[in-house]
Amino acid sequence: MSAAAAAEPAANLGRGASVATKQTNDDDAETIAVAEVFEQLTEEEKEDGGQVDDIRTCFDRDKKDSDTHRSIRAMLEGRYESKGSVIRGYGKKGQALFLNYPRCETKWDEESFVAGNIYMLERALAATERRTDGKVTKILNFYDYNGYTMRNSPPPLLIARLMSDLRDHWPDRLEGVYIVDSPWIFRTFWRIIKVFIDPVTIGLVNFVTGEEQKEILKGMIDEDQAAPFMYEGGKAEGEADMRRFFYDIPTDMVYTVGHGKI
């Protein structure tokens, strides 16, 4: 990272030590509070595999008349009306790309937040398995932080709940997590949530800023599969049609525009 990219913004320089201390104390208090809730998650919540199956299959045609699956479909459609996430593109080894756009997120309902992430993860894994005939079992996770503000950060309690579910149901299914073009204000949020991420996953997190650092992504993803935020020349551009993604594209395939290669 260049010195300019790493430098603190001018507006943040010269603040009194008392302000910094208060912010640190507030962050520590919130971290402790979330940790307590994290530890109190029940075994029943952690082992509820049946609900995961319902989420994964809710758009299957044979589930269209089920009240349970109809309710989940409505929840997921509402959750992704903002187009905050989609499974789109493949890495060079066949890993599906789980793309997230935090700037699109401002509503934080716990059930839909967790269910949405579960659904997207399951789709990415299914698409990876199909693409590679089961030879690859991990996916690539990307976060485009262009346009992000603190109002786009989910409450840390939701992150704690999500991390609990991922830890128990999907261990070792991420090949890498790439946080692209994150602004300096993201640091406070990251400081809080990384407490609830296991050390192995923390080791998979990569902060990528600027075209020089994005060169590494060119070696991982071909231009026709890469979104423009990944590097200059990425051709998988345009907003996703989420209704088409949910209802027209098979669950084990990634989103594509028109009738291009899936």
Backbone as CSV, one residue per row, in Angstrom:
resi,resn,N_x,N_y,N_z,CA_x,CA_y,CA_z,C_x,C_y,C_z
1,MET,0.854,-1.189,0.000,0.000,0.000,0.000,0.884,1.231,0.000
2,SER,0.546,2.238,-0.826,1.342,3.442,-0.896,1.201,4.239,0.370
3,ALA,2.158,5.178,0.567,2.092,6.020,1.756,0.846,6.852,1.744
4,ALA,0.434,7.300,0.545,-0.777,8.128,0.461,-1.998,7.339,0.860
5,ALA,-2.050,6.057,0.424,-3.217,5.235,0.746,-3.276,4.920,2.215
6,ALA,-2.102,4.787,2.843,-2.074,4.394,4.245,-2.222,5.580,5.180
7,ALA,-2.042,6.798,4.679,-2.055,7.970,5.551,-3.427,8.238,6.099
8,GLU,-3.484,8.776,7.316,-4.753,9.178,7.908,-5.258,10.422,7.200
9,PRO,-6.561,10.551,6.955,-7.112,11.759,6.359,-6.805,12.964,7.232
10,ALA,-6.671,14.127,6.571,-6.315,15.333,7.300,-7.319,15.666,8.377
11,ALA,-8.596,15.387,8.108,-9.641,15.706,9.080,-9.489,14.917,10.354
12,ASN,-8.735,13.825,10.286,-8.583,12.968,11.459,-7.324,13.304,12.258
13,LEU,-6.485,14.199,11.697,-5.248,14.546,12.372,-5.485,15.632,13.400
14,GLY,-4.713,15.599,14.476,-4.785,16.660,15.463,-5.916,16.533,16.444
15,ARG,-6.694,15.430,16.409,-7.763,15.261,17.394,-7.158,15.009,18.761
16,GLY,-7.812,15.510,19.794,-7.308,15.355,21.156,-7.280,13.916,21.589
17,ALA,-6.393,13.621,22.532,-6.281,12.254,23.048,-7.549,11.818,23.740
18,SER,-8.281,12.763,24.325,-9.504,12.401,25.033,-10.541,11.844,24.084
19,VAL,-10.604,12.393,22.845,-11.558,11.888,21.857,-11.190,10.471,21.462
20,ALA,-9.900,10.255,21.211,-9.453,8.916,20.829,-9.707,7.913,21.937
21,THR,-9.468,8.334,23.192,-9.678,7.441,24.329,-11.144,7.078,24.485
22,LYS,-12.011,8.069,24.318,-13.448,7.802,24.433,-13.885,6.828,23.354
23,GLN,-13.398,7.021,22.108,-13.766,6.122,21.031,-13.302,4.707,21.333
24,THR,-12.075,4.586,21.846,-11.541,3.262,22.186,-12.373,2.597,23.266
25,ASN,-12.752,3.347,24.290,-13.566,2.791,25.373,-14.930,2.349,24.862
26,ASP,-15.535,3.170,23.994,-16.835,2.811,23.419,-16.725,1.534,22.602
27,ASP,-15.662,1.443,21.805,-15.468,0.250,20.986,-15.256,-0.980,21.857
28,ASP,-14.467,-0.832,22.926,-14.219,-1.955,23.827,-15.498,-2.420,24.503
29,ALA,-16.337,-1.487,24.909,-17.600,-1.847,25.559,-18.499,-2.603,24.605
30,GLU,-18.546,-2.146,23.354,-19.384,-2.834,22.375,-18.826,-4.212,22.074
31,THR,-17.531,-4.334,21.991,-16.910,-5.633,21.738,-17.239,-6.623,22.842
32,ILE,-17.150,-6.180,24.093,-17.460,-7.046,25.231,-18.923,-7.481,25.202
33,ALA,-19.812,-6.534,24.883,-21.247,-6.842,24.844,-21.554,-7.882,23.781
34,VAL,-20.948,-7.732,22.606,-21.184,-8.697,21.540,-20.596,-10.047,21.902
35,ALA,-19.445,-10.060,22.546,-18.825,-11.324,22.952,-19.732,-12.101,23.887
36,GLU,-20.396,-11.390,24.810,-21.295,-12.049,25.754,-22.469,-12.695,25.028
37,VAL,-23.026,-11.977,24.054,-24.144,-12.543,23.285,-23.654,-13.733,22.461
38,PHE,-22.482,-13.598,21.882,-21.904,-14.662,21.061,-21.787,-15.961,21.848
39,GLU,-21.354,-15.854,23.084,-21.188,-17.038,23.920,-22.515,-17.641,24.337
40,GLN,-23.581,-16.832,24.312,-24.880,-17.298,24.772,-25.719,-17.946,23.676
41,LEU,-25.216,-17.958,22.440,-25.964,-18.602,21.370,-26.191,-20.072,21.725
42,THR,-27.412,-20.527,21.608,-27.746,-21.871,22.058,-27.291,-22.933,21.069
43,GLU,-27.122,-24.148,21.584,-26.748,-25.259,20.722,-27.847,-25.521,19.691
44,GLU,-29.075,-25.249,20.061,-30.181,-25.464,19.126,-30.011,-24.576,17.907
45,GLU,-29.623,-23.302,18.116,-29.411,-22.390,17.000,-28.272,-22.875,16.121
46,LYS,-27.228,-23.390,16.737,-26.047,-23.784,16.001,-26.267,-25.052,15.188
47,GLU,-27.178,-25.913,15.614,-27.333,-27.217,14.989,-28.584,-27.317,14.123
48,ASP,-29.198,-26.195,13.808,-30.450,-26.214,13.070,-30.203,-26.391,11.577
49,GLY,-29.817,-27.606,11.206,-29.540,-27.885,9.810,-30.779,-27.914,8.945
50,GLY,-31.944,-28.233,9.525,-33.164,-28.287,8.751,-33.512,-26.951,8.133
51,GLN,-33.322,-25.897,8.879,-33.611,-24.566,8.355,-32.663,-24.221,7.211
52,VAL,-31.424,-24.647,7.300,-30.466,-24.405,6.224,-30.945,-25.066,4.944
53,ASP,-31.446,-26.299,5.025,-31.970,-26.987,3.845,-33.151,-26.240,3.249
54,ASP,-34.028,-25.715,4.097,-35.179,-24.951,3.607,-34.721,-23.691,2.878
55,ILE,-33.725,-23.026,3.413,-33.201,-21.816,2.767,-32.575,-22.160,1.427
56,ARG,-31.773,-23.207,1.409,-31.052,-23.590,0.199,-31.986,-23.970,-0.939
57,THR,-33.109,-24.602,-0.619,-34.002,-25.140,-1.659,-35.259,-24.311,-1.886
58,CYS,-35.350,-23.144,-1.282,-36.627,-22.418,-1.285,-37.093,-21.999,-2.677
59,PHE,-36.185,-21.830,-3.643,-36.585,-21.438,-4.998,-36.733,-22.634,-5.926
60,ASP,-36.556,-23.855,-5.414,-36.765,-25.041,-6.229,-38.223,-25.108,-6.669
61,ARG,-38.454,-25.551,-7.879,-39.811,-25.568,-8.429,-40.766,-26.441,-7.625
62,ASP,-40.255,-27.519,-7.062,-41.134,-28.404,-6.302,-41.483,-27.840,-4.927
63,LYS,-40.932,-26.671,-4.593,-41.231,-26.034,-3.308,-42.144,-24.815,-3.472
64,LYS,-42.631,-24.560,-4.679,-43.366,-23.317,-4.929,-44.684,-23.220,-4.171
65,ASP,-45.285,-24.356,-3.815,-46.565,-24.321,-3.106,-46.423,-24.498,-1.598
66,SER,-45.205,-24.590,-1.116,-44.958,-24.762,0.315,-45.006,-23.404,1.018
67,ASP,-45.808,-23.314,2.066,-45.894,-22.054,2.815,-44.549,-21.677,3.433
68,THR,-43.851,-22.680,3.949,-42.544,-22.412,4.556,-41.585,-21.809,3.546
69,HIS,-41.503,-22.419,2.375,-40.562,-21.953,1.365,-41.034,-20.646,0.716
70,ARG,-42.326,-20.467,0.632,-42.855,-19.195,0.108,-42.437,-18.043,1.017
71,SER,-42.502,-18.279,2.304,-42.114,-17.253,3.273,-40.627,-16.921,3.162
72,ILE,-39.798,-17.951,2.986,-38.354,-17.724,2.854,-38.050,-16.984,1.564
73,ARG,-38.744,-17.349,0.479,-38.524,-16.648,-0.790,-38.819,-15.160,-0.654
74,ALA,-39.944,-14.858,-0.018,-40.314,-13.448,0.161,-39.261,-12.715,0.994
75,MET,-38.744,-13.378,2.012,-37.728,-12.763,2.862,-36.451,-12.482,2.069
76,LEU,-36.023,-13.441,1.253,-34.793,-13.265,0.488,-34.953,-12.224,-0.617
77,GLU,-36.116,-12.197,-1.244,-36.346,-11.175,-2.261,-36.305,-9.783,-1.642
78,GLY,-36.878,-9.647,-0.460,-36.813,-8.368,0.234,-35.402,-8.033,0.666
79,ARG,-34.685,-9.033,1.137,-33.311,-8.831,1.599,-32.411,-8.324,0.479
80,TYR,-32.595,-8.859,-0.733,-31.707,-8.504,-1.837,-32.357,-7.581,-2.868
81,GLU,-33.428,-6.934,-2.467,-34.009,-5.911,-3.334,-32.984,-4.803,-3.618
82,SER,-32.088,-4.579,-2.666,-31.048,-3.555,-2.810,-29.885,-4.022,-3.675
83,LYS,-29.879,-5.302,-4.061,-28.811,-5.890,-4.875,-27.465,-5.821,-4.167
84,GLY,-27.494,-6.123,-2.874,-26.285,-6.046,-2.074,-25.349,-7.227,-2.215
85,SER,-25.814,-8.337,-2.786,-24.956,-9.518,-2.969,-25.441,-10.302,-4.181
86,VAL,-24.538,-11.042,-4.788,-24.892,-11.941,-5.879,-23.741,-12.922,-6.078
87,ILE,-24.046,-14.073,-6.651,-23.012,-15.030,-7.035,-22.780,-14.847,-8.528
88,ARG,-21.602,-14.352,-8.875,-21.362,-13.963,-10.277,-19.896,-14.152,-10.641
89,GLY,-19.650,-14.984,-11.638,-18.298,-15.214,-12.116,-17.595,-16.364,-11.401
90,TYR,-16.477,-16.792,-12.014,-15.664,-17.877,-11.468,-14.201,-17.472,-11.450
91,GLY,-13.480,-17.987,-10.463,-12.037,-17.858,-10.470,-11.437,-18.821,-11.474
92,LYS,-10.147,-18.691,-11.722,-9.496,-19.517,-12.729,-9.486,-20.995,-12.357
93,LYS,-9.630,-21.305,-11.091,-9.683,-22.710,-10.661,-11.116,-23.225,-10.573
94,GLY,-12.082,-22.374,-10.949,-13.476,-22.801,-10.936,-14.256,-22.411,-9.703
95,GLN,-13.651,-21.618,-8.810,-14.354,-21.204,-7.594,-15.407,-20.136,-7.939
96,ALA,-16.621,-20.317,-7.485,-17.645,-19.290,-7.680,-17.279,-18.053,-6.866
97,LEU,-17.672,-16.883,-7.374,-17.365,-15.619,-6.724,-18.608,-15.093,-6.010
98,PHE,-18.507,-14.942,-4.708,-19.579,-14.410,-3.863,-19.286,-12.912,-3.716
99,LEU,-20.046,-12.086,-4.446,-19.800,-10.648,-4.487,-20.742,-9.901,-3.549
100,ASN,-20.187,-8.966,-2.791,-20.961,-8.175,-1.837,-20.695,-6.686,-2.050
101,TYR,-21.761,-5.895,-1.940,-21.671,-4.449,-2.141,-22.232,-3.746,-0.904
102,PRO,-21.401,-3.551,0.117,-21.887,-2.971,1.382,-22.607,-1.644,1.229
103,ARG,-22.256,-0.840,0.220,-22.908,0.465,0.051,-24.409,0.346,-0.206
104,CYS,-24.848,-0.840,-0.611,-26.282,-1.045,-0.905,-27.087,-1.413,0.335
105,GLU,-26.412,-1.691,1.451,-27.069,-2.227,2.639,-27.307,-1.146,3.699
106,THR,-28.565,-1.000,4.102,-28.893,-0.051,5.174,-29.946,-0.599,6.133
107,LYS,-30.525,-1.775,5.836,-31.558,-2.352,6.686,-31.015,-3.640,7.309
108,TRP,-31.287,-3.798,8.610,-30.635,-4.886,9.330,-31.626,-5.727,10.128
109,ASP,-32.351,-6.586,9.432,-33.200,-7.568,10.093,-32.385,-8.840,10.294
110,GLU,-32.307,-9.315,11.521,-31.418,-10.433,11.832,-31.720,-11.676,11.013
111,GLU,-32.994,-12.069,10.960,-33.342,-13.316,10.281,-32.989,-13.261,8.797
112,SER,-33.340,-12.167,8.131,-33.063,-12.080,6.701,-31.579,-11.884,6.425
113,PHE,-30.873,-11.209,7.320,-29.438,-11.014,7.138,-28.710,-12.355,7.162
114,VAL,-28.995,-13.172,8.160,-28.334,-14.466,8.282,-28.797,-15.412,7.177
115,ALA,-30.114,-15.469,6.933,-30.640,-16.362,5.901,-30.090,-16.003,4.529
116,GLY,-29.966,-14.713,4.259,-29.446,-14.280,2.969,-28.017,-14.733,2.747
117,ASN,-27.182,-14.589,3.756,-25.801,-15.031,3.633,-25.700,-16.544,3.484
118,ILE,-26.557,-17.268,4.195,-26.577,-18.729,4.068,-26.959,-19.125,2.639
119,TYR,-27.997,-18.486,2.104,-28.452,-18.815,0.749,-27.352,-18.561,-0.275
120,MET,-26.722,-17.394,-0.187,-25.685,-17.059,-1.158,-24.490,-18.005,-1.039
121,LEU,-24.099,-18.338,0.166,-22.985,-19.258,0.357,-23.305,-20.632,-0.219
122,GLU,-24.512,-21.118,0.032,-24.905,-22.423,-0.500,-24.906,-22.420,-2.025
123,ARG,-25.377,-21.327,-2.633,-25.377,-21.237,-4.096,-23.953,-21.215,-4.646
124,ALA,-23.084,-20.466,-3.983,-21.704,-20.396,-4.445,-21.035,-21.764,-4.378
125,LEU,-21.272,-22.483,-3.313,-20.682,-23.824,-3.167,-21.228,-24.791,-4.217
126,ALA,-22.544,-24.696,-4.474,-23.155,-25.579,-5.477,-22.617,-25.275,-6.875
127,ALA,-22.449,-23.988,-7.180,-21.931,-23.597,-8.494,-20.478,-24.046,-8.657
128,THR,-19.706,-23.945,-7.585,-18.316,-24.392,-7.627,-18.235,-25.904,-7.852
129,GLU,-19.072,-26.641,-7.148,-19.075,-28.099,-7.300,-19.427,-28.496,-8.726
130,ARG,-20.436,-27.827,-9.304,-20.833,-28.159,-10.678,-19.729,-27.796,-11.672
131,ARG,-19.159,-26.623,-11.504,-18.139,-26.139,-12.440,-16.910,-27.036,-12.459
132,THR,-16.565,-27.593,-11.306,-15.309,-28.355,-11.190,-15.528,-29.856,-11.012
133,ASP,-16.764,-30.298,-11.179,-17.089,-31.717,-10.960,-16.678,-32.175,-9.567
134,GLY,-16.819,-31.287,-8.602,-16.548,-31.642,-7.217,-15.083,-31.596,-6.817
135,LYS,-14.221,-31.190,-7.745,-12.779,-31.174,-7.437,-12.392,-29.994,-6.546
136,VAL,-13.165,-28.915,-6.620,-12.904,-27.729,-5.805,-14.068,-27.541,-4.842
137,THR,-13.768,-27.271,-3.585,-14.821,-27.186,-2.564,-14.827,-25.847,-1.833
138,LYS,-14.036,-24.884,-2.315,-13.974,-23.584,-1.656,-14.351,-22.477,-2.631
139,ILE,-14.801,-21.354,-2.084,-15.237,-20.233,-2.899,-14.389,-18.997,-2.590
140,LEU,-14.552,-17.974,-3.419,-13.892,-16.689,-3.206,-14.937,-15.644,-2.848
141,ASN,-14.661,-14.884,-1.805,-15.613,-13.908,-1.279,-15.044,-12.504,-1.464
142,PHE,-15.818,-11.613,-2.096,-15.362,-10.255,-2.366,-16.316,-9.228,-1.774
143,TYR,-15.740,-8.153,-1.249,-16.515,-7.014,-0.759,-16.017,-5.752,-1.454
144,ASP,-16.915,-5.109,-2.208,-16.584,-3.855,-2.886,-16.968,-2.696,-1.967
145,TYR,-15.966,-2.064,-1.365,-16.237,-1.011,-0.395,-16.240,0.392,-0.986
146,ASN,-16.286,0.505,-2.290,-16.471,1.816,-2.895,-17.840,2.360,-2.516
147,GLY,-17.880,3.627,-2.099,-19.145,4.257,-1.724,-19.639,3.922,-0.334
148,TYR,-18.839,3.212,0.448,-19.240,2.789,1.799,-19.202,3.954,2.790
149,THR,-20.190,3.964,3.693,-20.182,4.849,4.855,-20.536,4.004,6.072
150,MET,-20.395,4.547,7.262,-20.690,3.785,8.470,-22.146,3.342,8.548
151,ARG,-23.048,4.050,7.883,-24.454,3.629,7.896,-24.657,2.322,7.141
152,ASN,-23.651,1.893,6.392,-23.724,0.636,5.659,-23.159,-0.542,6.435
153,SER,-22.811,-0.339,7.709,-22.244,-1.404,8.535,-23.338,-2.107,9.331
154,PRO,-23.446,-3.422,9.248,-24.428,-4.139,10.051,-24.054,-4.077,11.525
155,PRO,-25.027,-4.150,12.429,-24.715,-4.187,13.860,-23.780,-5.353,14.175
156,PRO,-22.774,-5.158,15.004,-21.844,-6.248,15.344,-22.546,-7.498,15.872
157,LEU,-23.695,-7.346,16.533,-24.431,-8.519,17.019,-24.829,-9.444,15.865
158,LEU,-25.159,-8.859,14.713,-25.518,-9.683,13.556,-24.294,-10.424,13.032
159,ILE,-23.157,-9.761,13.034,-21.928,-10.414,12.597,-21.601,-11.585,13.519
160,ALA,-21.794,-11.391,14.830,-21.536,-12.466,15.789,-22.424,-13.670,15.509
161,ARG,-23.699,-13.420,15.246,-24.628,-14.509,14.945,-24.224,-15.227,13.654
162,LEU,-23.893,-14.450,12.624,-23.492,-15.046,11.353,-22.225,-15.863,11.504
163,MET,-21.250,-15.338,12.234,-19.991,-16.054,12.423,-20.207,-17.372,13.164
164,SER,-21.149,-17.384,14.094,-21.466,-18.616,14.809,-21.992,-19.678,13.850
165,ASP,-22.907,-19.268,12.972,-23.471,-20.205,12.005,-22.408,-20.708,11.031
166,LEU,-21.593,-19.803,10.516,-20.566,-20.197,9.560,-19.542,-21.120,10.197
167,ARG,-19.186,-20.834,11.432,-18.207,-21.648,12.148,-18.681,-23.086,12.307
168,ASP,-19.973,-23.254,12.571,-20.480,-24.588,12.890,-20.945,-25.382,11.675
169,HIS,-21.411,-24.675,10.630,-21.976,-25.387,9.484,-21.080,-25.385,8.245
170,TRP,-20.203,-24.386,8.106,-19.405,-24.287,6.887,-17.924,-24.067,7.193
171,PRO,-17.319,-24.920,7.986,-15.893,-24.739,8.267,-15.059,-24.970,7.011
172,ASP,-14.058,-24.161,6.823,-13.072,-24.368,5.766,-13.683,-24.389,4.365
173,ARG,-14.625,-23.475,4.088,-15.215,-23.424,2.749,-14.862,-22.138,2.000
174,LEU,-14.032,-21.293,2.605,-13.579,-20.066,1.949,-12.117,-20.213,1.548
175,GLU,-11.818,-19.908,0.297,-10.421,-19.898,-0.138,-9.781,-18.550,0.141
176,GLY,-10.587,-17.495,0.062,-10.068,-16.167,0.337,-11.186,-15.159,0.452
177,VAL,-10.957,-14.137,1.269,-11.903,-13.032,1.432,-11.148,-11.760,1.054
178,TYR,-11.677,-11.018,0.076,-10.989,-9.845,-0.443,-11.836,-8.588,-0.203
179,ILE,-11.297,-7.704,0.611,-11.957,-6.445,0.944,-11.323,-5.365,0.071
180,VAL,-12.083,-4.913,-0.906,-11.532,-4.071,-1.959,-11.888,-2.597,-1.747
181,ASP,-10.872,-1.753,-1.789,-11.030,-0.290,-1.705,-11.774,0.144,-0.446
182,SER,-11.411,-0.418,0.688,-12.076,-0.037,1.942,-11.566,1.332,2.400
183,PRO,-12.451,2.236,2.835,-12.037,3.549,3.329,-11.532,3.460,4.762
184,TRP,-10.926,4.524,5.235,-10.341,4.502,6.584,-11.399,4.313,7.661
185,ILE,-12.649,4.751,7.405,-13.683,4.622,8.438,-14.088,3.174,8.670
186,PHE,-13.700,2.296,7.737,-13.996,0.887,7.926,-13.169,0.275,9.049
187,ARG,-12.060,0.907,9.418,-11.153,0.335,10.415,-11.839,0.117,11.767
188,THR,-12.662,1.082,12.172,-13.359,0.941,13.460,-14.270,-0.276,13.450
189,PHE,-15.034,-0.431,12.382,-15.940,-1.567,12.269,-15.153,-2.872,12.236
190,TRP,-14.077,-2.914,11.500,-13.252,-4.120,11.400,-12.667,-4.501,12.757
191,ARG,-12.239,-3.502,13.527,-11.657,-3.754,14.842,-12.650,-4.485,15.753
192,ILE,-13.915,-4.156,15.628,-14.948,-4.774,16.464,-15.255,-6.194,15.988
193,ILE,-15.503,-6.355,14.681,-16.014,-7.648,14.212,-14.940,-8.723,14.126
194,LYS,-13.664,-8.341,13.968,-12.654,-9.386,13.791,-12.443,-10.223,15.053
195,VAL,-12.925,-9.719,16.195,-12.858,-10.485,17.435,-13.653,-11.786,17.310
196,PHE,-14.692,-11.792,16.478,-15.593,-12.936,16.386,-15.301,-13.822,15.188
197,ILE,-14.188,-13.571,14.526,-13.793,-14.368,13.379,-12.606,-15.243,13.791
198,ASP,-12.685,-16.532,13.506,-11.627,-17.428,13.963,-10.306,-17.097,13.269
199,PRO,-9.198,-17.415,13.914,-7.879,-17.047,13.376,-7.620,-17.564,11.970
200,VAL,-8.131,-18.752,11.640,-7.919,-19.291,10.300,-8.572,-18.400,9.256
201,THR,-9.825,-17.989,9.523,-10.527,-17.118,8.586,-9.868,-15.752,8.504
202,ILE,-9.434,-15.239,9.651,-8.723,-13.958,9.652,-7.530,-14.016,8.703
203,GLY,-6.875,-15.156,8.677,-5.722,-15.318,7.802,-6.070,-15.313,6.326
204,LEU,-7.360,-15.497,6.009,-7.806,-15.497,4.615,-8.206,-14.114,4.128
205,VAL,-8.302,-13.161,5.046,-8.770,-11.818,4.705,-7.635,-10.998,4.104
206,ASN,-7.901,-10.409,2.938,-6.918,-9.597,2.237,-7.515,-8.223,1.932
207,PHE,-6.837,-7.173,2.319,-7.247,-5.814,1.994,-6.537,-5.405,0.708
208,VAL,-7.334,-5.027,-0.302,-6.793,-4.694,-1.617,-7.267,-3.296,-2.003
209,THR,-6.320,-2.394,-2.215,-6.651,-1.015,-2.555,-5.742,-0.522,-3.677
210,GLY,-6.346,0.048,-4.709,-5.563,0.610,-5.803,-5.173,-0.419,-6.845
211,GLU,-4.918,0.069,-8.067,-4.649,-0.832,-9.185,-3.374,-1.653,-8.987
212,GLU,-2.396,-1.105,-8.302,-1.153,-1.852,-8.094,-1.410,-3.122,-7.290
213,GLN,-2.173,-2.999,-6.197,-2.477,-4.172,-5.383,-3.448,-5.107,-6.096
214,LYS,-4.277,-4.564,-6.976,-5.269,-5.390,-7.673,-4.643,-6.297,-8.728
215,GLU,-3.356,-6.121,-9.001,-2.683,-6.993,-9.953,-2.795,-8.454,-9.532
216,ILE,-2.818,-8.693,-8.201,-2.919,-10.071,-7.726,-4.230,-10.717,-8.161
217,LEU,-5.296,-9.897,-8.272,-6.591,-10.434,-8.655,-6.613,-10.848,-10.128
218,LYS,-5.792,-10.209,-10.945,-5.721,-10.585,-12.362,-5.208,-12.004,-12.527
219,GLY,-4.372,-12.421,-11.617,-3.870,-13.782,-11.689,-4.858,-14.821,-11.210
220,MET,-5.944,-14.365,-10.572,-6.942,-15.269,-10.004,-8.212,-15.368,-10.841
221,ILE,-8.538,-14.271,-11.562,-9.833,-14.179,-12.237,-9.647,-13.596,-13.631
222,ASP,-10.171,-14.261,-14.650,-10.092,-13.755,-16.015,-10.960,-12.509,-16.184
223,GLU,-10.628,-11.683,-17.190,-11.339,-10.423,-17.401,-12.835,-10.613,-17.601
224,ASP,-13.229,-11.649,-18.338,-14.654,-11.825,-18.620,-15.437,-12.284,-17.393
225,GLN,-14.746,-12.706,-16.335,-15.386,-13.139,-15.101,-15.273,-12.095,-13.987
226,ALA,-14.395,-11.112,-14.163,-14.107,-10.133,-13.110,-15.027,-8.935,-13.186
227,ALA,-15.520,-8.488,-12.028,-16.277,-7.243,-11.949,-15.309,-6.070,-12.070
228,PRO,-15.768,-4.928,-12.578,-14.867,-3.775,-12.760,-14.174,-3.324,-11.481
229,PHE,-14.789,-3.502,-10.312,-14.147,-3.059,-9.081,-12.920,-3.904,-8.733
230,MET,-12.823,-5.104,-9.307,-11.702,-5.985,-8.993,-10.408,-5.489,-9.615
231,TYR,-10.500,-5.033,-10.856,-9.349,-4.414,-11.516,-9.827,-3.778,-12.818
232,GLU,-9.039,-2.832,-13.301,-9.368,-2.142,-14.554,-9.377,-3.153,-15.696
233,GLY,-10.471,-3.178,-16.433,-10.603,-4.139,-17.525,-11.544,-5.282,-17.211
234,GLY,-12.028,-5.364,-15.941,-13.020,-6.383,-15.606,-14.296,-6.155,-16.403
235,LYS,-14.810,-7.194,-17.035,-15.913,-7.035,-17.981,-17.269,-7.495,-17.460
236,ALA,-17.318,-8.084,-16.278,-18.608,-8.541,-15.729,-19.279,-7.355,-15.047
237,GLU,-19.808,-6.436,-15.828,-20.343,-5.199,-15.297,-21.857,-5.155,-15.399
238,GLY,-22.455,-4.153,-14.770,-23.899,-4.002,-14.775,-24.536,-4.622,-13.545
239,GLU,-25.664,-4.048,-13.125,-26.375,-4.576,-11.958,-27.026,-5.919,-12.270
240,ALA,-27.119,-6.746,-11.264,-27.758,-8.047,-11.432,-29.278,-7.903,-11.377
241,ASP,-29.962,-8.658,-12.212,-31.420,-8.778,-12.152,-31.703,-9.894,-11.138
242,MET,-32.046,-9.508,-9.911,-32.154,-10.493,-8.846,-33.315,-11.463,-9.051
243,ARG,-34.381,-11.014,-9.679,-35.496,-11.954,-9.927,-35.044,-13.046,-10.895
244,ARG,-34.298,-12.659,-11.911,-33.750,-13.652,-12.834,-32.773,-14.579,-12.116
245,PHE,-31.960,-14.016,-11.249,-31.003,-14.814,-10.483,-31.722,-15.858,-9.638
246,PHE,-32.807,-15.457,-8.978,-33.524,-16.375,-8.098,-34.339,-17.407,-8.857
247,TYR,-35.046,-16.988,-9.917,-36.065,-17.845,-10.520,-35.666,-18.481,-11.851
248,ASP,-34.748,-17.874,-12.584,-34.452,-18.377,-13.927,-33.119,-19.103,-14.035
249,ILE,-32.163,-18.746,-13.199,-30.845,-19.377,-13.257,-30.782,-20.516,-12.245
250,PRO,-30.409,-21.700,-12.675,-30.342,-22.837,-11.738,-29.485,-22.513,-10.517
251,THR,-29.831,-23.103,-9.408,-29.153,-22.828,-8.138,-27.674,-23.141,-8.186
252,ASP,-27.272,-24.079,-9.026,-25.859,-24.444,-9.086,-25.134,-23.759,-10.244
253,MET,-25.625,-22.583,-10.652,-24.954,-21.770,-11.657,-24.885,-20.320,-11.179
254,VAL,-23.855,-19.620,-11.645,-23.686,-18.222,-11.259,-24.533,-17.332,-12.154
255,TYR,-24.700,-16.084,-11.715,-25.447,-15.107,-12.505,-24.644,-14.686,-13.734
256,THR,-25.324,-14.602,-14.868,-24.741,-14.050,-16.089,-25.775,-13.140,-16.749
257,VAL,-25.305,-12.201,-17.532,-26.206,-11.323,-18.285,-26.616,-12.018,-19.560
258,GLY,-27.903,-11.943,-19.907,-28.388,-12.544,-21.135,-28.176,-14.042,-21.146
259,HIS,-27.642,-14.521,-22.237,-27.450,-15.966,-22.394,-25.975,-16.297,-22.561
260,GLY,-25.135,-15.549,-21.882,-23.691,-15.797,-21.963,-23.306,-17.084,-21.268
261,LYS,-22.018,-17.392,-21.321,-21.514,-18.618,-20.709,-21.716,-18.603,-19.200
262,ILE,-22.239,-19.671,-18.672,-22.467,-19.797,-17.218,-21.413,-20.700,-16.613
